[in-house]
Amino acid sequence: MQRRHDIDALRVIAFSLLILYHAAMVYVADWDFHIKSTHTFEWLQYPMIALNRWRMPLLFMISGIALGLAGIESRRWRFAGARSLRLLLPLLFGMLVVVAFQAYCEGRANGHLSPGLWQFLTSYWQVHPWPEGSFSGWQFGITWNHLWYLAYLLPYTLLLLALVPLLQRVAGRLAQPRHPRVTASLLLALPIIWLLVVRLWVAPHYPETHALFGDWTVHAESLPLFLFGYVLSRNAGFWTWAQRIRGWTLAVALLAITVELGLRWLSRNPPSGEMPEWLFQIPWYTVERCARVTYTWMALLALFGWGRALLDRPFRWLPYCSEAVFSWYILHQTLIVALAYWLIPLHLGAAVEAMLVVGGTIAGCLLLHECLIRRIAWLRPLFGLKLEPKRLPAPDAQPLAG
């Protein structure tokens, strides 16, 4: 099967945006994060919301698409063992080693931990409950922080493998629809309707926790998108359709996020003076939720359509970045938290501090991946890489054909 360079590129881009997103979490006002700068800005909430609405849905859909393109149907149980190991090793290593540094920096910054990294680590590795508020996940004694995606991806993958016969039948019907226009309309409407159900009826009762168990809002949103990605992965008609309507879906997405952000701004800055009575009869919360879920799905369709049009080609950087993205994902937030912890007390100013946090994170990910992770055989599986080091091109080298 031909390599889908656009899916690889979208995956790299989506994970790369996590660096900017999590770095911005240090500076966005009124949003909790493991460490906060003395410089925070309310305006950052608006671009963060625009990115937040599709970044994780995109990653879960791409993960499902990747399984569909991998052709796992004839080897799904063998694949289940290999995938479980490839996800569990980085998750456990990340929790015990990489994320541990985040917990220490967070606890030191909020004044709940005494100095001494080694003393903290030896206690952290005993996995016992900590004093309240020590760090995110203190009640469990250990935390996975940003690695929650790996913890969710494992059971989702095993469930998908069990449902392969059913999903294949659904994929076959979508690939050869009796009424193409009706099918296209359903592809536009049904995901929006489902996401609206999640936001209106599930989310109010089950706040997002990223704790896996009981996190019904995240499961209700992410798992169907993951399975749907698998179903659509080899549907040539869907990808042609998404590419054909990419201008329309982008326009609708921009309109929807404008409505959502506009309503959020008005809720914080209500107009002065007396308002017409009929304005108070409009269910603005429902309107905002409708705009939110419409933006999510239209943005995903636009990304897939524009990605197919612009990114489905063998870029020189893509093979290297496709392998590096997993280790960068594991490392990036720990570097952000550690750098912010060291830099915030220096009072360098918002711009200088933020540039050093972002630049230092990128440099740290690059150096650790290039100089250690990809070159040391026993480190590779701990960061999600295959055990045998491959002869990968350098960032500026031309990859071999095929």
Phi, psi and omega in degrees: 000138183294141181291132177268090182296330181294323178291317176301316182292318178298322178297315179297315181296317182297316179291325179296324179295339178298327179298311179294320183296310183288330173295319179294334178299335177293334191244351182280134184285144171071007177249131179289144174206170186293333176209141182235138176286162171287347177257111177230152188223126180292325183298337179296338181300326187289308174295329178294319177297316180300323178281321184298327187296334184234354187294311179284319172305322178296315181296319179291321177295317179298323178297319176292319178300317181300321178293321178294321180285341183282347179063055187270359191300323184274355183218036191292326182281327172294321177296323180301318179294316181294318181292321179300315180294321183290335177269322184291317181301309178296325180295311181294315178297318179298316180295318186281331187240298189294307183289337179304324179293326175298314182299319180295312180298320179296314181295322177292320182294324181268005174079015183264350182237146176278157178298152178123093183295316184294320177298320178296313183298316181296327176283320180300320182290348175280350175052063175239154178300145181253166174304146185305132176082006182302314177195168179298123183092014183303327184290339178265347180086346181207156184219154174251353177043240185288349180279009178302331179303319179293320180296327179278325184295328182295304178295327176299317180295316180296321177295316178301316181298324178290331183265006184309313180302316179293315181296326177295322178294318177297316180298320179297320179291321178291331181288332179230070183288144176289326181232088185305321182291322177295317179298317179297319179296320179293322178296331177282320191268317189298315177300323179294317179298316180295315179297327177292319175302317180299315185286326184273327188241336180265308185303321180298334183263336184228086179300150180293132181236335186058030178259006180074296182278126180081004182271063192291329179295313179295318179297317183295331179272314191279318184297313177300322178294321177299311180293322180295324176300317177298315182298321185272352191304317184252019179272095183300324180297321179297314183292323175296317179297314179299322179290322183292324184259016187299326178292319180292315181294325177295317180297316179295320179299315180295321177296316183295316181289331175296319178296312181299309182293325177297317179293323177296319179295318180294327179294332178270336183229067182297142180294145179280159179094171182284136181257149177301143184300325185294336179296330181281351179272349182277130178284082188297328178298317179294321177299317180295319177296320178298316179296320181299309185287328176297317178299316182303308185287319179294324177295319178297314179297320179295319178297318179293320180292311179290326176298317179296324182284325189248338191246357184276069179207155185279078178299147182297326184277347192292314180301316180296312183292326180298324177279322185290337190298328182291313180292324176298319179300316181294322187275328201299316186289326176298319178295320178300310183295316181295316180295316178298321179300320180282326188273327185303316180294346181280346178053057183275349187100150187300313185294311182296315181299313182295319179296322179290323178296311181292311181297319178294324178295315179297314180297318180295316177299316182296312183292316181294319179291313187287319186271336184238298194297311185283349184253346181252117190302317185285340176281332187303308181293337178289344177242022174081010179266155177296150188297318183278118177298130177263159176280088183270148176289148171293166184306330183251017181261158178275120179292154176290149180293146178082000000 
